[in-house]
Amino acid sequence: MADQTIDVLVIGAGQSGLAVGYYLRRTSLSFVLLDDQAAPGGAWLQGWDSLQLFSPATASSLPGWLMPHPEGNGLPTRYTVVTYLSQYEQRYALSVQRPVRVTQVQPGGAGFVIHTDQGTWQARAVVCATGSWRNPYVPEYPGQATFEGVQLHSAYFRNALPFAGKRVLVVGGGNSGAQVLAEVSRVAHTLWVTEKEPRFLPDDVDGRVLFVQATQRYHAQNGAVPAPPPALGDIVMVDSVKNARNRGVLGSVRPFARFTASGVRWPDGREEVVDAVIWCTGFRPALSFLAELGVLQPDGRVATVGTRATAQPGLWLVGYGNWTGFASSTLIGVGRSARATVEEIKEFLAN
């Protein structure tokens, strides 16, 4: 017997869960958001201290309420986003329970039985909005287990102080790799390892252009518009990255061949001593609690049409990337997926 019964249970109260909650509150459905964090803010609580968004506040907002401009009108910081999400949750009086960790979702009753470390729930529909922070991805390299240095994923990177005076490889060619490199290179000898040469946006262009470019590519793939012009670049030149360029540390090298006990071996056979490797190599969906439903694919994803799981009626997934809605893993993009999801849930539960 479930401890509590609800129409819709949302797993996760970060940006995606809050966007879903915003639209659910405009319906007559009963709902609750379960969040495993101790405080509001979702995955942004775990970002490194100096993390900056790529776009201004007006282009980094959830539905209904624009993010307030940070002091000085610069790009929002991690702290800005955490504060905004906390205030958003309060502004719309969203029903969030925390910290509650979902351990398993099973079919049962009129929908699902959701097991947590704080009891069980019965829900007619479930929305997964956990993102991917709890499932960081680290590529496998030969000899990796023999490496005696430190390996740290960017999910657990907070600041550069532990790396002062050390030899550090920063692996990953995206914006996170560039920002982590910029910070660590201030106190350590760094090498930036990327699959290909990074492409930097012009200094006067922020992350809004990445969203516009991605939108154009998305519509072009669907035949709605002509193919967009070649992208200007991938990495936004936030202040810390500009500073790193001015210090001459933004050059990158291609991947090493294997690990050794004391470092790495490059493809030409040269060995290099390394004290630490920081992996800025992305994440995979954090959905292990769905294992009992039999919907998880080998890559950790769930087959969907839009946000609706195709193999499990009553299950939706919001905010995991383009496979659950275009730009759905971004603050500005998740609202569209959230709104469509709630409309589908209303129709599903009315039948």
N, C-alpha and C positions, 0 to 999 in steps of 0.2 A: 504494500500500500504506500503510495507516494505521500510525503509529508505535506506537499502543497501542489495545487493544480492551477494551471494558467492556460490561456489560449496560445500565446506565443512566448517562447523563451529564447532570448538572445544571449549567446555565449560570447562574452567580450564587451567591454565598455570603453574601448579606445575610440578613435575617430570614426571607424566604420559602425561600431555598435551604437554610438550616439546618433549618427545620421539615421540609422534604422529606427531608433527610438523616437527621433523627432517626427517621423512620419507615422509611427504607430500611435503616438499620443493624439493624432488627429482622427483616429478611428474609435470605434466602440469596443475594440478588442482589449482584453486584459493582457498585460505583458510585464516581463521583468527582464533586466539585464544582469547577468552574473559575471563578475569581474574578478580575476585572481590577483590583481594588484592591491596593495594596501591603501592606495590613494588614487584620485583621478589622474588621468594623463596617458593611460595606455602605454604603448611601447616608448613614447617620448620620455617617460620617466627614466628609461635606461640609456638614453643617448649620451654621448660624451659631452663633457662640460662646455666645450666651445662650439658645439654643433650649431650651424646656421641653416635656415631654409634657403632655397634658391630663388624664391619669388617673394614679392612684398605681401603684406598682410591681406590686402584686398583680393589677391589671387591665391590665397591659402586658407579659405574659409569654408565652414560647413553650412548646410542650408539654413536659412532663416536669420542668421546673424553674422555680420562681417567681423573678422578678427580685428580688435583694436590695434592701431598703429603702435609699434614699440617706441620708446623714447628715442628721439633723434631721427625717427622715420626711416631707420635702416631696415635691413632684412630681419625678420623675426628669428629669435634664438630658440633653443630648446625650452628655456624657461618661459618664453613668451607663449609657446604652444601649450605647454603644460597648464599654465595659468588660464589660457583661453578655453581649453577643454574642461577644466574644472568649473569655470564660470558658465560655460554652455550647459553642462549637466545641471547646474543649479537653476539657471535661467528658465529652463523648460521643465523643471521638477521631474526629471526622468527617474524612474524607479530602478535604482542600481543597488545591488547587494554585493558587498566586498568585505574582506577577501574571501572569495568562494572559488574553489578549483573544481572544475568539471573533470571527472575521471572516466566516465563512460556514458554513451548514449545508446539506448536499446529501443527497439520497437516494443510497444506495449500499450494496452488499453486502447484509447481512441487516437493514439498518436505515438508518443515517445515517453519513455522513462529515462530521466536524466539523473545520473548518480554523481554526487559531489562530496567533498569532504565536510559538508555541512548538512547532509541529508539528501533526500531524493525529491524530484519534481516530476509531475505529469504535465505534458504539454501537447497540444494538438499540432503545433508547428514549431520547428526549431530553426533559428538563424545562426549560423556560425560566423563570427566576426572577430576571430582571434588573431588574424594577421599571421606573421611568420617569425616574430622576434625570438620566440622560444625554440626555434628550430634553425639555428644558423648552419650554413653550408660551408664545409671546408673540403677542397678537392684533395684527392689522394695522390701522393707522390711516392716513388720508390724510396725506401729507407726512412720514411717519416717517423716510424716508431723508434728508430735508433737516435734521433736527434736529441741532444741533451740540453738544448736551449729552451726558451719559452715560446710557446705557440698560443696566441690569443686572437680570438675573433673580435671584429669591431663591435659586436653586440655587447662585449664586456670591457671594451676600452673606455676609460673615463678621462684620463689626461696623460700627458707625456712624462710626468715625474718618474715613474718606475723605470723609464728607459734612458735616463740621463747618462751620458758617457758611453752608451753601448752601441753596438753595430746592429742595425735593425733593417729587416726587409719588410716593406709594406706591399702586400700583394693585392691587386685589384685595380682596374682602370676606371672606375666610376667616380662619381662625386664624393662618395665616402672615402675612397682611397686617396683622392686628392686632398681632402680636408685633413685626414689623419696624417698623411705625409707632411703637410704644411706644419702641423703642430709638432710632431715628433722630431722633425728635422731641425727644430730650434735648439734641441738639447742633445741630439744623438747623431751619429753618422748613419745616414739612411740611403737605401737603394729602393727605387720604386719599380716593382715588377708588374708588367701589364702584358696581356696577350698581343696587343697591337699598340701602335703609337697613339697616345691620347690626343683627342681633338678638343681644343679649348674654344669656348664661345668668345666673341669680342667683349672687351671690358665693359662696354655700355649696355650689354644685353643680359637680362636676368632669366630665371627659369621659366618665365611665361612663354618664351619662344619655344622651349622644349615641349610645352603642352600644346602650343599651336601646331608645331611640326608633327607631333604624334597624332593630333586630331586630323590633320590633312592626310597623313599616311593611312589612318584608320578608314576614313571616308573613301580614299582612293582604292583601297583593297575591296571595298564594297561596291565600287563602280559609281559612286555618287558624284565624285569630282575628279578632275584630272590629277595625275601624279604630281606630288609637290616637288619643288626644286630641291637640289641636294642640301642636306642639313648643314647648318653653319658650324656645328660642333656638338659635343656631348657634355662637357664639363663647364659649369658656371664659375666665373671668376669672382667668387666672393673675396672679401678683403684678405683673409688669411692665405688664400691661394695666390692672389696677386703678390703678396709679400714673399711667398715662397719662390715665385718666379723671379722677383727682384734679387733674391739671394742665390739664384742659379741652381735650385735643387729640384726643379720640376721635370727634369729629363727622366726617361724611363728606359728599362731594359726588358728584353723578352724573357720568358720563364726559364728557370733553371731546370736541369734534367733530373736531379734527385737530391735527397738529403744525405748528409754524412753525419757522424756523431757530433762534429763541431761546427757544422754549417751546411753549405750546399755545394754541389758540383754543377758547373755550367755545361752546356752542350759541347763546348770545345775542350772539355776535360779539366779545365781550370777549377780548383777548389778555393772556396772562400770561407773564412771564419765568420760566423753569425751568432749573435747572442739571442736574438728574438725574431720571430716572424709574426706580423699582425695581418690577419686574413680579413680583407675587405671584399669578400667574395659572395655576398648575398645570403639569401635565406630560402628555406623551403616552407610550405604551408605547415602550420602547427595544428594538426588535425588528428593526432593519434587517438583521441577519445572516440572517434568514429569507427574504430576497427571492428566493433561488433556488428555494424551495419553492412559490412562487406562492400563498401563503396570506394575505398581507398585504392588508387592506382599505384603502380610501382614508383612513380615519381612523387607520390604523396598528394597528388591532386584528386579531385572528384569530378567525374564527367558531369557537365552542366549544359543547360541551354539558358543563356543569360546567367542568372544567379541560381536557378532552380536545378537541384540534383536530378538527373534523369533516371537513376536507378532506385530512388527512395522518395516516394511521395511525402510531402510535408517538410522537406529539408531544403534550406537555401544557404548559400555561401556568399558573403559580401566582403569586398575589400582585399582580395588576394592577388589582384593583378588583372590584366586584360582578359584572362579566361573566365573571370567572374564579372565582367563589365569593363568597358573602356576606361582606362585611367582610374579604376576603382580603388587602387592602393594609395591614392593621393587625397589630400584634404579637399582640394577643389573638385576632384572627379567623383568622389564616392557618393555624393548626394544623388546623382542621376540613378545609380544602381540601387541605392536605398529606397528611393521613391518607387521604382519599378517593382522592387521586391515586395514592398508592402501592398501594392496594388494586386500582385499575384496572390499574396497570402489572403487578402480579403476575399478574393474570388474563390480560392481553394476552400476556405473555411465556411463559405456561404453555401457550398454544395453538399 
